[in-house]
Amino acid sequence: MKRGVLLRKFFIALQFLTRLNFTKNADIPEGGFRDSTVYFPLVGLLIGGILAAAALAGSTCLQQASIALLVVILEILITGGLHHDGLMDSCDGLLSGCGREKMLEIMKDSRVGSMGALGLAVHILIRVLLLLELPAELYLPVLLVMPMLGRWAMVLAIHAFPYARQEGVGKLFRGPGSKAGLAWSSIYTLVIAVVLLPARLYLALPLTLVGTWLAARRISNVLHGLTGDVYGLLNEMTGTIFLFWSVVAGRAILLL
């Protein structure tokens, strides 16, 4: 496959997942969104690189609390809050206590409800607190890998679970060749994570995978599939799960 085609697919993924747009919507061919999913984790790695660079620069003049808040805010700015919007919509629907159809209807509503606002607030608070607990020597590798795993979770959700709606933006990313895309993205995500992370964080990878899979399966059972909003929720949830286990592993070593 020509290098230009590969770059084109990467830029499509970059355009959708971030505010870093290099390709106009009119230039995206049929199947372009679907074929771009294999590059989602690479986009996450790029985001992680920006976050790590910001944290490294901030460490020269800021306290850890300010750096943690900077990292969380910067990721929101890079992505335009895309995944956080999905998190809020998912919380509104899944925590509504209603039946499946009503949940899907609530999630489609662009207005944010109380559960969505609370869910986002709790999520940001947990992220900041975990970053404060993360040992300083683990900051850079964790920030590099965390967004990558979150975007890989989206690939898993897209290709390993059915879609809950008849129509929706999420369906643009589904289609033939999905299993191959999931396999390739899983392989290189794992290889990059192993290379970047210290050995004491290796166990955090399967624990994160299990947590993501169980959450996706539970939601899929409730909604009879997943939606674009849930993809965003799983992205954020996966990053937080990995961050949690990284803190646990890092602190456990310090106590030995």
RODRENDO-750281 format. One line per 10 residues: number of its first residue (from 0); their letters; for each residue x negated, y, z negated of N, C-alpha, C. Coordinates in steps of 0.05 Angstrom, whole numbers, plus 5000, padded with zeros to 4 digits. Each point is the difference from the previous one (the first is absolute). Example, Ala and Ser with C-alpha at 12.3 -4.5 7.8 and 13.67 -1.06 7.14 Angstrom:
REM residues 2
0 = as = 4736 4886 4844 5018 5024 5000 4982 5024 5000 ~ 5007 5021 5014 4984 5024 4999 5015 5022 4986
***
This chain:
REM residues 256
0 = mkrgvllrkf = 4983 4976 5000 5017 5024 5000 4982 5025 5000 ~ 5008 5020 5016 4983 5023 5003 5000 5016 4974 ~ 4977 5013 4995 4997 5016 4975 5020 5022 4999 ~ 5007 5012 5023 5019 5022 5000 5027 4991 4991 ~ 5008 4976 5007 5026 4989 4991 5000 4996 4970 ~ 4978 4989 4989 4998 4996 4972 5002 5026 4984 ~ 4985 5020 5010 5001 5026 4987 5028 5012 5001 ~ 5013 4996 5023 5027 5011 5003 5019 4989 4979 ~ 4998 4973 4995 5017 4987 4981 4993 5010 4971 ~ 4974 5004 4995 4992 5010 4974 5012 5028 4996
10 = fialqfltrl = 4998 5017 5020 5010 5028 4998 5030 5000 4996 ~ 5014 4981 5012 5030 4998 4996 5005 4994 4971 ~ 4985 4981 4988 5003 4994 4972 4993 5024 4983 ~ 4979 5014 5007 4991 5024 4985 5022 5022 5001 ~ 5012 5003 5023 5020 5021 5004 5025 4993 4982 ~ 5008 4975 4999 5024 4993 4985 4995 5002 4970 ~ 4977 4991 4991 4995 4997 4971 4988 5025 4987 ~ 4991 5019 5016 4988 5024 4988 5009 5025 5015 ~ 4990 5023 4991 5004 5025 5014 4978 5005 5020 ~ 4981 4981 5003 4978 5003 5019 5008 4990 5027
20 = nftknadipe = 5014 5017 5015 5011 4992 5026 4982 5007 5023 ~ 4995 4979 5017 4984 5004 5024 5014 4991 5025 ~ 5024 4987 4996 5015 4990 5023 5028 5010 4999 ~ 5011 5011 5021 5027 5009 5001 5019 4977 5002 ~ 5024 5004 4988 5020 4978 5001 5007 4992 5029 ~ 5000 5019 5018 5007 4994 5028 4980 4981 5013 ~ 4975 5000 4989 4979 4983 5012 5000 4972 4990 ~ 5017 4993 4981 5000 4974 4988 5015 4980 5017 ~ 4987 4980 5011 5014 4981 5018 5018 4981 4985 ~ 5017 4986 5015 5018 4980 4987 4983 4979 4987
30 = ggfrdstvyf = 5006 4994 4975 4985 4980 4985 4976 5012 4986 ~ 4995 5026 5004 4977 5013 4988 5001 5000 4970 ~ 5023 5005 4988 5002 5000 4971 4995 4972 4989 ~ 5012 4980 5014 4996 4973 4991 4971 4991 5000 ~ 4987 5007 5022 4972 4992 5003 4981 5015 4982 ~ 5009 5023 4990 4983 5017 4983 4998 4989 4971 ~ 5018 4982 4992 5001 4992 4972 4975 4986 4991 ~ 4986 4987 5019 4975 4986 4993 4979 5019 4990 ~ 5003 5026 5006 4981 5020 4992 5008 5016 4975 ~ 5023 4993 4989 5010 5013 4976 4978 5000 4977
40 = plvglliggi = 4989 4977 4994 4980 5000 4978 4975 5018 5007 ~ 4993 5002 5025 4977 5017 5007 5007 5030 4995 ~ 5025 5007 5005 5009 5027 4993 4999 5004 4970 ~ 5008 4979 4985 4998 5001 4971 4971 5004 4991 ~ 4981 4986 5014 4972 5003 4993 4990 5028 5005 ~ 5010 5012 5022 4993 5028 5006 5010 5019 4978 ~ 5025 4995 4992 5011 5016 4978 4984 4997 4975 ~ 4992 4975 4994 4984 4994 4977 4973 5014 5001 ~ 4989 5002 5024 4974 5014 5003 5003 5029 4993 ~ 5022 5012 5009 5005 5029 4993 5004 5003 4971
50 = laaaalagst = 5015 4982 4987 5005 5002 4971 4974 4997 4985 ~ 4984 4980 5008 4974 4995 4986 4981 5024 5003 ~ 4999 5012 5024 4983 5023 5005 5009 5024 4982 ~ 5027 5003 4998 5010 5022 4984 4993 4996 4970 ~ 5003 4975 4991 4994 4993 4972 4970 5004 4995 ~ 4984 4992 5019 4971 5004 4996 4992 5029 4999 ~ 5012 5016 5018 4995 5029 4999 5010 5013 4975 ~ 5024 4991 4992 5012 5012 4976 4985 4993 4974 ~ 4986 4977 5000 4985 4992 4976 4978 5019 4992 ~ 4992 5017 5018 4978 5019 4994 5010 5024 4984
60 = clqqasiall = 5027 5004 4999 5009 5024 4986 5027 4996 4986 ~ 5012 4976 5002 5026 4995 4988 4999 4978 4979 ~ 5018 5001 4981 5004 4978 4981 5015 4977 5013 ~ 5000 4976 4988 5012 4977 5012 5030 5004 5004 ~ 5013 5013 4981 5029 5005 5003 5007 5016 5024 ~ 4984 5021 5006 5004 5016 5023 4995 4985 5026 ~ 4979 4983 4999 4994 4984 5024 5023 4980 5006 ~ 5011 4988 4979 5022 4981 5003 5024 5013 5013 ~ 5006 5024 4990 5023 5015 5012 4994 5008 5028 ~ 4975 5008 5005 4992 5008 5027 5004 4977 5020
70 = vvileilitg = 4992 4977 4992 5002 4976 5017 5029 4994 5007 ~ 5017 5001 4980 5028 4994 5005 5013 5020 5018 ~ 4995 5026 4995 5012 5021 5016 4989 4999 5029 ~ 4974 4995 5003 4987 5000 5026 5012 4978 5017 ~ 5005 4976 4989 5012 4979 5016 5028 5008 5009 ~ 5015 5013 4983 5027 5009 5009 4998 5020 5023 ~ 4980 5018 4999 4996 5020 5021 4992 4986 5026 ~ 4982 4980 4998 4991 4986 5024 5022 4986 5014 ~ 5017 4987 4985 5022 4983 5011 5026 5016 5004 ~ 5001 5025 4991 5025 5015 5002 5021 4989 4982
80 = glhhdglmds = 4992 4984 4980 5020 4989 4981 5017 4978 5013 ~ 4992 4989 5022 5016 4980 5015 5007 4977 4982 ~ 4980 4988 4987 5005 4976 4985 5014 5007 4973 ~ 4995 5023 4990 5013 5009 4975 5030 5004 5005 ~ 5007 5009 5024 5028 5003 5008 5014 4973 5000 ~ 4986 4980 5012 5010 4973 5000 5004 4989 4972 ~ 4981 5006 4982 5001 4992 4972 5025 5011 4987 ~ 5005 5026 5004 5023 5013 4988 5026 4989 5010 ~ 5002 4997 5027 5025 4989 5012 5005 4971 4990 ~ 4978 4984 4998 5003 4973 4991 5009 4999 4970
90 = cdgllsgcgr = 4989 5017 4984 5008 5001 4972 5029 5008 4997 ~ 5009 5019 5016 5028 5008 5000 5018 4977 5006 ~ 4993 4985 5021 5017 4978 5009 4998 4975 4982 ~ 4976 4991 4995 4996 4975 4986 5008 5001 4971 ~ 4998 5024 4988 5006 5004 4972 5028 5011 4996 ~ 5016 5000 5021 5027 5012 4998 5020 4981 4986 ~ 4993 4974 5000 5019 4981 4988 5023 4992 5018 ~ 4999 5009 5025 5021 4994 5020 4994 4975 5016 ~ 5018 4993 5017 4996 4977 5018 4981 5007 5023 ~ 4994 4980 5016 4980 5003 5022 5008 5023 5019
100 = ekmleimkds = 5024 5000 5010 5007 5020 5020 4999 5028 4989 ~ 5008 5003 4975 4999 5027 4988 4971 5008 4995 ~ 4983 4981 4992 4972 5006 4996 4988 5011 5026 ~ 5005 4986 5022 4989 5009 5026 5011 5027 5008 ~ 5025 5005 4993 5012 5026 5006 4987 5022 4984 ~ 4995 4995 4975 4987 5020 4982 4971 5005 5010 ~ 4986 4979 5008 4972 5003 5009 4999 5016 5026 ~ 5021 4999 5016 5000 5015 5025 5005 5030 4996 ~ 5013 5007 4977 5006 5027 4994 4974 5016 4995 ~ 4997 5023 5014 4976 5015 4998 4997 5015 4973
110 = rvgsmgalgl = 5022 5002 4986 5000 5014 4974 4987 4982 4979 ~ 4985 5012 4981 4987 4985 4979 5018 5000 4975 ~ 5004 4976 4989 5016 4997 4976 4982 5000 4975 ~ 5013 4996 4977 4986 5001 4975 4980 4977 4998 ~ 5007 4976 5009 4982 4977 4997 4976 5004 5019 ~ 5004 5012 5023 4977 5005 5018 4981 5021 4988 ~ 5011 5021 4988 4983 5020 4988 4984 4989 4976 ~ 5015 4984 4983 4986 4987 4978 4979 4980 5009 ~ 5007 4985 5020 4981 4980 5010 4974 5013 5010 ~ 5003 5022 5015 4976 5014 5010 4984 5011 4976
120 = avhilirvll = 5013 5012 4981 4986 5012 4977 4985 4979 4985 ~ 5013 4977 4995 4987 4978 4985 4976 4989 5016 ~ 5004 4997 5026 4979 4990 5017 4975 5018 4999 ~ 5004 5026 5004 4977 5019 4999 4987 5000 4973 ~ 5016 4999 4979 4989 4999 4973 4983 4976 4995 ~ 5010 4976 5009 4985 4975 4997 4974 5002 5016 ~ 5001 5010 5024 4976 5002 5017 4979 5017 4986 ~ 5008 5024 4990 4981 5018 4987 4988 4987 4975 ~ 5017 4988 4984 4991 4987 4975 4980 4977 5005 ~ 5006 4984 5021 4982 4978 5006 4974 5010 5011
130 = llelpaelyl = 5000 5022 5016 4975 5012 5009 4984 5010 4977 ~ 5013 5010 4980 4986 5010 4976 4987 4977 4985 ~ 5012 4976 5001 4990 4977 4986 4978 4985 5016 ~ 4999 5006 5026 4981 4986 5017 4971 5008 4994 ~ 4982 4980 4994 4972 5007 4995 4988 5016 5023 ~ 4983 5019 4994 4989 5018 5020 4986 4986 5023 ~ 4986 4978 4993 4984 4986 5021 5018 4985 5020 ~ 5025 4997 4993 5019 4986 5018 5017 5019 5017 ~ 4997 5026 4995 5017 5020 5013 4999 4998 5030 ~ 4976 5002 5011 4997 5001 5029 5009 4975 5015
140 = pvllvmpmlg = 4991 4976 4991 5010 4976 5014 5030 4996 4998 ~ 5011 5006 4977 5029 4996 4996 5016 5020 5018 ~ 4991 5025 5001 5013 5020 5017 4998 4993 5029 ~ 4978 4987 5009 4997 4992 5027 5020 4977 5007 ~ 5002 4981 4982 5015 4976 5006 5030 5003 4995 ~ 5008 5015 4980 5028 5002 4991 5019 5008 5023 ~ 4994 5022 5015 5019 5007 5022 5000 4979 5022 ~ 4978 4986 5004 4998 4980 5021 5019 4977 4993 ~ 5000 4991 4975 5017 4978 4991 5029 5008 5002 ~ 5006 5026 4994 5028 5009 5002 5010 4998 5028
150 = rwamvlaiha = 4983 5008 5020 5009 4999 5028 5001 4972 5010 ~ 4983 4983 4989 5002 4971 5007 5026 4989 4990 ~ 5009 5008 4977 5026 4991 4989 5023 5007 5019 ~ 4998 5022 5014 5020 5008 5019 5000 4980 5024 ~ 4976 4992 5009 4999 4981 5022 5012 4973 4991 ~ 4995 4992 4975 5012 4976 4990 5030 5002 4999 ~ 5010 5022 4990 5029 5004 4998 5013 5001 5028 ~ 4987 5012 5019 5011 5003 5027 5002 4973 5014 ~ 4979 4984 4998 4998 4976 5016 5007 4974 4986 ~ 5001 5000 4973 5006 4975 4986 5028 4999 4989
160 = fpyarqegvg = 5015 5022 5002 5027 5000 4989 5020 5011 5021 ~ 5025 4992 4999 5020 5010 5019 5006 5029 4995 ~ 5012 5013 5020 5008 5028 4997 5029 5000 4991 ~ 5007 5017 4981 5026 5000 4987 5022 5014 5016 ~ 4992 5017 5019 5020 5016 5015 5001 4991 5029 ~ 5022 5007 5014 5002 4994 5028 4982 5019 5016 ~ 4998 5025 4990 4983 5020 5013 4984 5015 4979 ~ 4979 5013 5008 4984 5016 4982 4972 5004 5010 ~ 4986 5020 4989 4973 5005 5008 4982 4976 4996 ~ 5004 4985 4979 4984 4977 4994 5000 4979 5022
170 = klfrgpgska = 5021 4999 5016 5002 4979 5021 4981 5006 5022 ~ 4990 5025 5002 4981 5007 5021 4974 4985 4997 ~ 4994 4991 4976 4975 4987 4994 5001 4969 5000 ~ 5023 4990 5008 5004 4971 5000 5001 4990 5029 ~ 4994 4974 5004 5002 4989 5027 4980 4978 5004 ~ 4997 4992 5026 4981 4978 5006 4971 5006 4992 ~ 4986 4980 4992 4972 5003 4992 4997 5009 4971 ~ 5021 5001 4985 4999 5010 4973 4982 4983 4981 ~ 5002 4973 5004 4984 4983 4983 4970 5003 5005 ~ 4993 5004 5025 4972 5004 5006 4990 5026 4988
180 = glawssiytl = 5016 5021 5001 4993 5025 4989 4997 4999 4970 ~ 5018 4985 4987 4998 4996 4971 4974 4985 4993 ~ 4994 4979 5015 4977 4984 4995 4974 5016 5002 ~ 4997 5015 5022 4976 5016 5005 4997 5021 4979 ~ 5022 5014 4994 4998 5022 4980 4993 4988 4972 ~ 5010 4977 4994 4994 4987 4974 4971 4992 4998 ~ 4989 4989 5022 4973 4991 5000 4980 5024 4996 ~ 5003 5021 5016 4981 5021 4998 5004 5017 4974 ~ 5025 5001 4991 5005 5014 4974 4985 4986 4977 ~ 5002 4973 5000 4987 4984 4979 4969 5003 5002
190 = viavvllpar = 4990 4999 5024 4971 5002 5004 4990 5027 4990 ~ 5013 5022 5008 4992 5027 4993 5002 5003 4969 ~ 5021 4990 4989 5004 5002 4970 4978 4986 4985 ~ 4993 4976 5009 4978 4985 4987 4974 5014 5003 ~ 4995 5012 5023 4975 5015 5004 4998 5025 4982 ~ 5022 5014 4997 5000 5025 4986 5002 4998 4970 ~ 5014 4979 4991 5005 4998 4971 4978 4984 4986 ~ 4994 5008 4975 4982 4984 4983 5014 4973 4994 ~ 4984 4980 4994 5010 4973 4996 5020 4998 4978 ~ 4998 5017 4980 5018 4998 4977 5029 5009 5007
200 = lylalpltlv = 5003 5012 5023 5027 5008 5009 5012 4980 5021 ~ 4986 4979 5006 5010 4981 5020 5027 4988 4991 ~ 5002 4994 4975 5025 4987 4990 5024 5019 5004 ~ 4995 5026 5001 5022 5019 5003 5014 4997 5027 ~ 4985 4989 5020 5012 4997 5027 5022 4980 5001 ~ 4995 4975 4991 5023 4980 5001 5022 5008 4981 ~ 4994 5012 4977 5021 5008 4981 5017 5022 5013 ~ 4988 5018 5015 5015 5020 5015 5018 4988 5021 ~ 4989 4981 5015 5014 4986 5021 5025 4986 4988 ~ 4997 4986 4978 5022 4986 4988 5022 5020 4991
210 = gtwlaarris = 4991 5022 4988 5019 5020 4991 5016 5012 5023 ~ 4986 5006 5022 5013 5012 5023 5020 4980 5012 ~ 4991 4975 5003 5017 4979 5012 5025 4996 4984 ~ 4997 4998 4974 5024 4995 4982 5019 5024 5002 ~ 4990 5024 5000 5017 5024 5002 5015 5000 5027 ~ 4985 4995 5021 5012 5000 5027 5022 4978 5002 ~ 4994 4977 4990 5019 4978 5002 5025 5006 4983 ~ 4996 5011 4976 5023 5007 4984 5018 5021 5013 ~ 4988 5020 5011 5016 5021 5014 5013 4989 5025 ~ 4986 4983 5014 5011 4988 5024 5024 4982 4993
220 = nvlhgltgdv = 4999 4987 4978 5023 4983 4991 5024 5018 4994 ~ 4995 5023 4989 5022 5018 4992 5013 5013 5025 ~ 4983 5009 5018 5009 5015 5023 5003 4983 5025 ~ 4993 4974 4998 5000 4982 5023 4980 5010 5021 ~ 4978 5010 4991 4979 5010 5017 4988 5025 4988 ~ 4982 5013 5015 4987 5024 4991 5007 5023 5019 ~ 4995 5025 4991 5004 5023 5017 4975 5018 5000 ~ 5000 5020 5017 4978 5019 5001 4994 5013 4973 ~ 5021 5006 4985 4997 5012 4974 4985 4981 4981 ~ 5007 4974 5002 4987 4980 4983 4971 4997 5008
230 = ygllnemtgt = 4994 5003 5026 4972 4999 5008 4984 5021 4985 ~ 5011 5024 4998 4986 5021 4985 4998 4994 4971 ~ 5021 4989 4988 4999 4992 4972 4978 4979 4995 ~ 4999 4980 5017 4980 4979 4997 4971 5010 5003 ~ 4997 5020 5018 4974 5012 5003 4991 5013 4974 ~ 5017 5016 4988 4994 5013 4975 4996 4980 4977 ~ 5018 4981 4999 5000 4980 4979 4974 4983 5001 ~ 4992 4992 5024 4976 4984 5003 4975 5015 4991 ~ 4998 5025 5007 4978 5016 4991 4998 5002 4970 ~ 5023 5004 4988 5001 5002 4970 4994 4974 4987
240 = iflfwsvvag = 5010 4978 5011 4993 4973 4989 4970 4995 5001 ~ 4988 5006 5023 4971 4997 5002 4985 5018 4981 ~ 5009 5024 4997 4987 5019 4981 5003 4989 4972 ~ 5023 4989 4993 5004 4989 4973 4980 4978 4994 ~ 4998 4980 5019 4983 4978 4995 4970 5008 5001 ~ 4994 5021 5015 4972 5010 5000 4993 5012 4973 ~ 5019 5014 4988 4996 5011 4973 4996 4978 4980 ~ 5018 4979 5002 4998 4978 4981 4973 4986 5003 ~ 4991 4994 5025 4975 4987 5004 4977 5017 4991 ~ 5001 5026 5006 4978 5018 4992 4998 5003 4970
250 = railll = 5022 5002 4986 5000 5003 4971 4992 4974 4987 ~ 5008 4977 5011 4993 4974 4989 4970 4996 5000 ~ 4986 5008 5021 4971 4997 5001 4987 5018 4980 ~ 5011 5024 4995 4988 5018 4981 5002 4989 4971 ~ 5021 4984 4995 5005 4989 4973 4983 4976 4994 ~ 4989 4987 5021 4985 4976 4996 4972 5006 4988
***
